[in-house]
Amino acid sequence: MFVKILNMKRFLNSFLAITLVLFTSCNQNKKEVAVRRAIDTTIDTIGSGTGFLKHLHKKRTFKFYDQTLEKYLASSPLRPDDTHKVIYLLPVGTIDSSLVDLIKNEQDYLQRFFQLDVKVLPGVGMDDLKNVNKVETRLHSSTHIYGKESNEAALEQVEAHSLIINYIVPNKPKDAVAILGITEYDIYLQDYNYIFGTSDLHAGTGLISLYRLKNLAGIRNVASKQITNLFSIPNTKDYDCLLNYHDNVEDQEAGVSFLSPLALQKLKISIGFDFKKRFEDLEEFWKQQSDIENARYYTNCLKALRDSPIYTTSANK
């Protein structure tokens, strides 16, 4: 009798386990179908494939964690149109004149990177933002972490979301597809001691801080990363990519300046640029900068493109 009861329990446990697997699989299939149905069929993906570039990129994970192309298409991604087609840079707070010149000089790189017009807006003072626009700030030491005391002198940090919501969003130009605030103030979010930048993936508004960045490479990478995020493209894990998350200055400044194949495909779909022209523009830029490594990367991209099946005039429009 005991054996019969034990066998019955085993049968019931096996039955429940199989039922749970089938139920989970069914739900997963329903979710996948829902994602496919939600995809905007007006988004043109023809000629956007970037598989021809995979051999140029280092895989960082065994599994795949990045947002799939299907989920990106189903997310109603931000895209330029005939009315909204300019990227704006907005200096915020007192910024050294040399940094203003640096921001203006970065227009060329960003225009090559995104294949869109990039313009710099007149700067706005922090006092006005605090008094009139209710931007939140706090006094904080640079080493203060999660309640630990510090003997360092306090510095004024800006709460990033309050600046974006209370000023950048209401003052976004009518022809802007995206606007990025740039400040020398250290910035933070409620759950983070400090951040390099933050973006709203669907509103086309973001903010970066130059406070902790020590060289041009870091500034360039943070700016281009946040603007890429503004086109509804989240951070990545699977490959070495501009969109990798970095939690310290050294890793941020040592990060790569190019996009993973999947992130580039999403940007291509959003903006609709020509692969060949973009690669040539960036190859030329890095040669002008005497950056052999980055120039070689885009030279290799052009070679891979020429050797790929999509290398036709119609595929790259």
KENU-967033 format. One record per residue (C-alpha): y, x, z; residue in one letter. Coordinates in Angstrom, 1 decimal. Example, Ala and Ser with C-alpha at 12.3 -4.5 7.8 and 13.67 -1.06 7.14 Angstrom:
BEGIN
<site <-4.5, 12.3, 7.8>, 'a'>
<site <-1.1, 13.7, 7.1>, 's'>
//
This chain:
BEGIN
<site <0.0, 0.0, 0.0>, 'm'>
<site <2.4, 2.8, 1.0>, 'f'>
<site <1.7, 4.5, -2.4>, 'v'>
<site <2.5, 1.3, -4.3>, 'k'>
<site <5.8, 0.9, -2.4>, 'i'>
<site <6.7, 4.5, -3.1>, 'l'>
<site <5.9, 4.1, -6.8>, 'n'>
<site <8.0, 0.9, -6.9>, 'm'>
<site <11.0, 2.8, -5.3>, 'k'>
<site <10.6, 5.6, -7.9>, 'r'>
<site <10.5, 3.0, -10.7>, 'f'>
<site <13.6, 1.3, -9.4>, 'l'>
<site <15.5, 4.6, -9.0>, 'n'>
<site <14.6, 5.6, -12.5>, 's'>
<site <15.6, 2.2, -13.8>, 'f'>
<site <18.9, 2.4, -12.1>, 'l'>
<site <19.6, 5.9, -13.3>, 'a'>
<site <18.8, 4.9, -16.9>, 'i'>
<site <21.0, 1.8, -16.6>, 't'>
<site <23.8, 3.9, -15.2>, 'l'>
<site <23.6, 6.4, -18.1>, 'v'>
<site <23.5, 3.6, -20.7>, 'l'>
<site <26.5, 1.8, -19.0>, 'f'>
<site <28.5, 5.1, -18.9>, 't'>
<site <27.6, 5.9, -22.5>, 's'>
<site <28.6, 2.3, -23.6>, 'c'>
<site <31.9, 2.6, -21.8>, 'n'>
<site <32.6, 6.0, -23.3>, 'q'>
<site <31.8, 4.6, -26.8>, 'n'>
<site <34.2, 1.7, -26.1>, 'k'>
<site <36.9, 4.2, -25.1>, 'k'>
<site <36.3, 6.3, -28.2>, 'e'>
<site <36.5, 3.1, -30.4>, 'v'>
<site <39.7, 2.1, -28.6>, 'a'>
<site <41.2, 5.5, -29.3>, 'v'>
<site <40.3, 5.3, -33.0>, 'r'>
<site <41.7, 1.8, -33.3>, 'r'>
<site <45.0, 2.9, -31.6>, 'a'>
<site <45.6, 5.7, -34.1>, 'i'>
<site <48.7, 5.0, -36.2>, 'd'>
<site <47.3, 4.9, -39.7>, 't'>
<site <50.7, 5.6, -41.1>, 't'>
<site <50.6, 9.2, -39.9>, 'i'>
<site <49.6, 11.5, -42.7>, 'd'>
<site <47.0, 14.1, -41.8>, 't'>
<site <46.1, 15.2, -45.3>, 'i'>
<site <46.4, 19.0, -45.7>, 'g'>
<site <46.9, 19.5, -41.9>, 's'>
<site <43.6, 21.2, -41.2>, 'g'>
<site <43.8, 24.6, -39.5>, 't'>
<site <40.2, 25.6, -39.4>, 'g'>
<site <41.0, 28.5, -41.7>, 'f'>
<site <42.9, 30.1, -38.9>, 'l'>
<site <40.3, 30.0, -36.1>, 'k'>
<site <39.0, 33.5, -36.8>, 'h'>
<site <42.4, 34.8, -35.9>, 'l'>
<site <42.4, 33.3, -32.4>, 'h'>
<site <40.7, 34.3, -29.2>, 'k'>
<site <38.7, 31.5, -27.5>, 'k'>
<site <39.4, 31.4, -23.7>, 'r'>
<site <36.8, 28.8, -22.6>, 't'>
<site <33.2, 28.0, -23.4>, 'f'>
<site <33.8, 24.2, -23.3>, 'k'>
<site <36.6, 22.3, -25.0>, 'f'>
<site <39.3, 21.0, -22.7>, 'y'>
<site <42.3, 20.5, -25.0>, 'd'>
<site <43.6, 17.1, -26.0>, 'q'>
<site <41.7, 16.0, -29.2>, 't'>
<site <43.4, 15.3, -32.5>, 'l'>
<site <42.3, 11.7, -32.2>, 'e'>
<site <44.0, 11.3, -28.8>, 'k'>
<site <47.1, 13.0, -30.1>, 'y'>
<site <47.3, 10.6, -33.0>, 'l'>
<site <46.7, 7.6, -30.6>, 'a'>
<site <49.5, 8.7, -28.3>, 's'>
<site <52.4, 7.6, -30.5>, 's'>
<site <53.6, 11.2, -30.8>, 'p'>
<site <57.3, 12.0, -31.3>, 'l'>
<site <58.1, 12.7, -34.9>, 'r'>
<site <61.3, 13.4, -36.8>, 'p'>
<site <62.6, 10.9, -39.3>, 'd'>
<site <65.5, 10.5, -41.7>, 'd'>
<site <67.8, 9.7, -38.7>, 't'>
<site <66.4, 11.9, -36.0>, 'h'>
<site <65.8, 15.3, -37.4>, 'k'>
<site <67.8, 18.0, -35.5>, 'v'>
<site <66.7, 20.0, -32.5>, 'i'>
<site <69.6, 20.6, -30.0>, 'y'>
<site <70.1, 23.3, -27.4>, 'l'>
<site <72.3, 22.4, -24.5>, 'l'>
<site <73.7, 25.2, -22.2>, 'p'>
<site <73.9, 23.9, -18.6>, 'v'>
<site <75.9, 25.4, -15.8>, 'g'>
<site <77.8, 28.7, -15.8>, 't'>
<site <76.0, 30.9, -18.4>, 'i'>
<site <77.0, 34.5, -19.1>, 'd'>
<site <78.7, 34.9, -22.5>, 's'>
<site <76.0, 37.3, -23.6>, 's'>
<site <73.3, 34.7, -22.9>, 'l'>
<site <75.3, 32.1, -24.8>, 'v'>
<site <75.2, 34.6, -27.8>, 'd'>
<site <71.5, 35.0, -27.2>, 'l'>
<site <70.9, 31.3, -27.3>, 'i'>
<site <72.9, 31.0, -30.6>, 'k'>
<site <70.9, 34.0, -32.0>, 'n'>
<site <67.7, 32.2, -31.2>, 'e'>
<site <68.6, 29.4, -33.6>, 'q'>
<site <67.2, 31.4, -36.5>, 'd'>
<site <63.8, 31.9, -34.8>, 'y'>
<site <63.5, 28.3, -33.7>, 'l'>
<site <64.5, 27.1, -37.2>, 'q'>
<site <61.7, 29.2, -38.7>, 'r'>
<site <59.2, 28.2, -36.0>, 'f'>
<site <59.8, 24.4, -36.3>, 'f'>
<site <61.2, 24.2, -39.8>, 'q'>
<site <64.0, 21.9, -38.6>, 'l'>
<site <67.7, 22.4, -38.1>, 'd'>
<site <68.6, 23.7, -34.7>, 'v'>
<site <72.1, 23.3, -33.3>, 'k'>
<site <73.8, 24.5, -30.0>, 'v'>
<site <75.9, 22.0, -28.1>, 'l'>
<site <79.0, 22.8, -26.0>, 'p'>
<site <78.0, 23.7, -22.5>, 'g'>
<site <78.4, 21.5, -19.4>, 'v'>
<site <79.4, 22.7, -15.9>, 'g'>
<site <77.1, 22.2, -13.0>, 'm'>
<site <79.9, 20.9, -10.6>, 'd'>
<site <80.5, 17.9, -12.9>, 'd'>
<site <76.8, 17.2, -13.1>, 'l'>
<site <76.4, 17.2, -9.3>, 'k'>
<site <79.5, 15.1, -8.6>, 'n'>
<site <79.5, 12.7, -11.6>, 'v'>
<site <75.9, 12.6, -12.8>, 'n'>
<site <74.2, 12.9, -9.4>, 'k'>
<site <72.0, 15.8, -10.4>, 'v'>
<site <70.1, 16.9, -7.3>, 'e'>
<site <70.1, 20.5, -6.0>, 't'>
<site <68.9, 22.3, -2.9>, 'r'>
<site <69.3, 25.6, -1.1>, 'l'>
<site <66.1, 27.6, -1.3>, 'h'>
<site <65.0, 31.2, -1.0>, 's'>
<site <63.2, 32.8, -4.0>, 's'>
<site <60.1, 33.5, -1.9>, 't'>
<site <60.0, 30.3, 0.1>, 'h'>
<site <56.6, 28.7, -0.5>, 'i'>
<site <55.4, 25.5, 1.0>, 'y'>
<site <57.4, 25.5, 4.2>, 'g'>
<site <57.1, 29.2, 5.0>, 'k'>
<site <60.2, 30.8, 6.4>, 'e'>
<site <62.1, 33.5, 4.6>, 's'>
<site <64.8, 35.9, 5.6>, 'n'>
<site <66.3, 36.0, 2.1>, 'e'>
<site <69.6, 34.4, 1.3>, 'a'>
<site <69.3, 30.9, 0.0>, 'a'>
<site <70.0, 30.2, -3.6>, 'l'>
<site <70.9, 26.9, -5.2>, 'e'>
<site <68.1, 25.3, -7.2>, 'q'>
<site <68.3, 22.3, -9.5>, 'v'>
<site <65.8, 19.5, -9.5>, 'e'>
<site <64.8, 19.4, -13.1>, 'a'>
<site <63.9, 15.7, -13.6>, 'h'>
<site <67.2, 14.5, -12.1>, 's'>
<site <69.1, 16.7, -14.6>, 'l'>
<site <67.1, 15.4, -17.5>, 'i'>
<site <67.2, 11.8, -16.5>, 'i'>
<site <70.8, 11.6, -15.3>, 'n'>
<site <72.5, 13.8, -18.0>, 'y'>
<site <70.3, 15.0, -20.9>, 'i'>
<site <68.7, 11.7, -21.8>, 'v'>
<site <72.0, 9.7, -21.8>, 'p'>
<site <73.8, 12.4, -23.8>, 'n'>
<site <71.1, 13.0, -26.4>, 'k'>
<site <72.9, 13.1, -29.8>, 'p'>
<site <72.1, 10.3, -32.2>, 'k'>
<site <70.6, 12.5, -34.8>, 'd'>
<site <68.5, 14.5, -32.3>, 'a'>
<site <64.7, 14.4, -32.5>, 'v'>
<site <64.7, 16.7, -29.4>, 'a'>
<site <67.1, 18.3, -27.0>, 'i'>
<site <66.4, 21.2, -24.7>, 'l'>
<site <68.7, 22.0, -21.8>, 'g'>
<site <69.0, 25.8, -20.9>, 'i'>
<site <70.3, 26.9, -17.6>, 't'>
<site <70.6, 30.1, -15.5>, 'e'>
<site <69.9, 28.1, -12.4>, 'y'>
<site <66.5, 28.2, -10.9>, 'd'>
<site <64.8, 24.9, -11.3>, 'i'>
<site <62.1, 23.0, -9.4>, 'y'>
<site <60.1, 19.8, -9.2>, 'l'>
<site <59.1, 17.9, -6.1>, 'q'>
<site <55.6, 19.4, -6.1>, 'd'>
<site <56.5, 22.9, -7.4>, 'y'>
<site <58.4, 25.6, -5.7>, 'n'>
<site <59.9, 26.6, -9.0>, 'y'>
<site <59.1, 26.1, -12.7>, 'i'>
<site <60.1, 27.9, -16.0>, 'f'>
<site <60.6, 24.6, -17.8>, 'g'>
<site <59.5, 21.0, -18.1>, 't'>
<site <59.5, 18.4, -21.0>, 's'>
<site <59.0, 14.7, -21.5>, 'd'>
<site <56.3, 14.6, -24.2>, 'l'>
<site <57.6, 11.4, -25.7>, 'h'>
<site <61.4, 11.2, -25.0>, 'a'>
<site <62.2, 14.4, -26.7>, 'g'>
<site <64.1, 15.8, -23.7>, 't'>
<site <63.4, 19.0, -21.7>, 'g'>
<site <64.9, 21.8, -19.6>, 'l'>
<site <64.2, 25.5, -19.2>, 'i'>
<site <65.5, 28.0, -16.7>, 's'>
<site <66.4, 31.6, -17.6>, 'l'>
<site <66.7, 32.6, -13.9>, 'y'>
<site <63.3, 34.3, -13.5>, 'r'>
<site <62.9, 35.6, -17.1>, 'l'>
<site <63.6, 39.3, -17.5>, 'k'>
<site <63.4, 39.8, -21.3>, 'n'>
<site <64.0, 38.2, -24.6>, 'l'>
<site <60.3, 37.7, -25.3>, 'a'>
<site <60.0, 35.5, -22.2>, 'g'>
<site <63.0, 33.5, -23.0>, 'i'>
<site <61.9, 33.0, -26.6>, 'r'>
<site <58.4, 31.9, -25.6>, 'n'>
<site <59.6, 29.5, -22.9>, 'v'>
<site <62.1, 27.9, -25.3>, 'a'>
<site <59.7, 27.5, -28.2>, 's'>
<site <56.9, 26.3, -25.8>, 'k'>
<site <59.0, 23.6, -24.3>, 'q'>
<site <60.3, 22.4, -27.6>, 'i'>
<site <56.7, 22.2, -28.9>, 't'>
<site <55.9, 20.0, -25.9>, 'n'>
<site <58.8, 17.8, -26.9>, 'l'>
<site <56.8, 16.8, -30.0>, 'f'>
<site <54.2, 15.2, -27.7>, 's'>
<site <51.9, 18.3, -27.8>, 'i'>
<site <50.6, 19.1, -24.3>, 'p'>
<site <49.7, 22.5, -22.9>, 'n'>
<site <46.4, 24.2, -24.0>, 't'>
<site <43.5, 26.0, -22.4>, 'k'>
<site <40.9, 26.6, -25.2>, 'd'>
<site <42.5, 29.5, -27.1>, 'y'>
<site <45.2, 32.1, -26.6>, 'd'>
<site <48.3, 30.0, -27.4>, 'c'>
<site <52.0, 29.7, -26.8>, 'l'>
<site <51.2, 26.5, -24.8>, 'l'>
<site <49.0, 28.2, -22.2>, 'n'>
<site <50.1, 27.6, -18.7>, 'y'>
<site <51.5, 30.6, -16.8>, 'h'>
<site <52.4, 30.6, -13.1>, 'd'>
<site <54.2, 33.9, -12.9>, 'n'>
<site <56.8, 35.8, -14.8>, 'v'>
<site <54.5, 38.7, -15.9>, 'e'>
<site <51.9, 36.4, -17.5>, 'd'>
<site <54.6, 34.3, -19.1>, 'q'>
<site <56.3, 37.3, -20.7>, 'e'>
<site <53.0, 38.8, -21.8>, 'a'>
<site <51.8, 35.5, -23.4>, 'g'>
<site <51.4, 35.1, -27.2>, 'v'>
<site <54.1, 33.6, -29.3>, 's'>
<site <51.9, 31.7, -31.7>, 'f'>
<site <50.1, 28.3, -31.5>, 'l'>
<site <46.4, 27.7, -31.4>, 's'>
<site <44.9, 26.1, -34.5>, 'p'>
<site <44.7, 22.6, -33.0>, 'l'>
<site <48.3, 22.8, -31.6>, 'a'>
<site <49.6, 24.0, -34.9>, 'l'>
<site <47.8, 21.1, -36.7>, 'q'>
<site <49.5, 18.6, -34.4>, 'k'>
<site <52.9, 20.2, -35.0>, 'l'>
<site <52.2, 20.2, -38.8>, 'k'>
<site <51.3, 16.5, -38.6>, 'i'>
<site <54.4, 15.7, -36.6>, 's'>
<site <57.0, 17.6, -38.6>, 'i'>
<site <55.3, 17.8, -42.0>, 'g'>
<site <56.3, 21.4, -42.9>, 'f'>
<site <54.8, 23.6, -45.5>, 'd'>
<site <52.2, 26.1, -44.0>, 'f'>
<site <53.1, 28.8, -46.5>, 'k'>
<site <56.8, 28.6, -46.0>, 'k'>
<site <56.5, 28.6, -42.2>, 'r'>
<site <54.2, 31.6, -42.2>, 'f'>
<site <56.4, 33.5, -44.6>, 'e'>
<site <59.6, 32.7, -42.6>, 'd'>
<site <58.0, 33.9, -39.4>, 'l'>
<site <56.4, 37.0, -41.0>, 'e'>
<site <59.9, 37.9, -42.2>, 'e'>
<site <61.5, 37.3, -38.8>, 'f'>
<site <59.0, 39.5, -37.0>, 'w'>
<site <59.4, 42.3, -39.6>, 'k'>
<site <63.1, 42.2, -39.0>, 'q'>
<site <62.4, 42.5, -35.3>, 'q'>
<site <60.1, 45.5, -36.0>, 's'>
<site <57.4, 43.6, -34.1>, 'd'>
<site <54.3, 44.9, -36.0>, 'i'>
<site <51.8, 42.8, -34.0>, 'e'>
<site <53.4, 39.4, -34.6>, 'n'>
<site <54.3, 40.3, -38.2>, 'a'>
<site <50.7, 41.2, -38.8>, 'r'>
<site <49.5, 37.9, -37.3>, 'y'>
<site <51.5, 35.9, -39.9>, 'y'>
<site <50.5, 38.2, -42.7>, 't'>
<site <46.9, 37.4, -41.7>, 'n'>
<site <47.8, 33.7, -41.6>, 'c'>
<site <49.1, 33.9, -45.2>, 'l'>
<site <45.9, 35.7, -46.3>, 'k'>
<site <43.7, 33.1, -44.6>, 'a'>
<site <45.7, 30.3, -46.2>, 'l'>
<site <45.3, 31.8, -49.7>, 'r'>
<site <41.6, 32.1, -49.1>, 'd'>
<site <41.2, 28.5, -47.9>, 's'>
<site <40.3, 25.4, -49.8>, 'p'>
<site <43.6, 23.7, -48.8>, 'i'>
<site <45.7, 26.3, -50.6>, 'y'>
<site <47.1, 23.9, -53.2>, 't'>
<site <50.7, 22.7, -53.8>, 't'>
<site <49.8, 19.1, -52.8>, 's'>
<site <48.0, 20.1, -49.7>, 'a'>
<site <50.9, 21.9, -48.2>, 'n'>
<site <53.6, 19.4, -48.7>, 'k'>
//
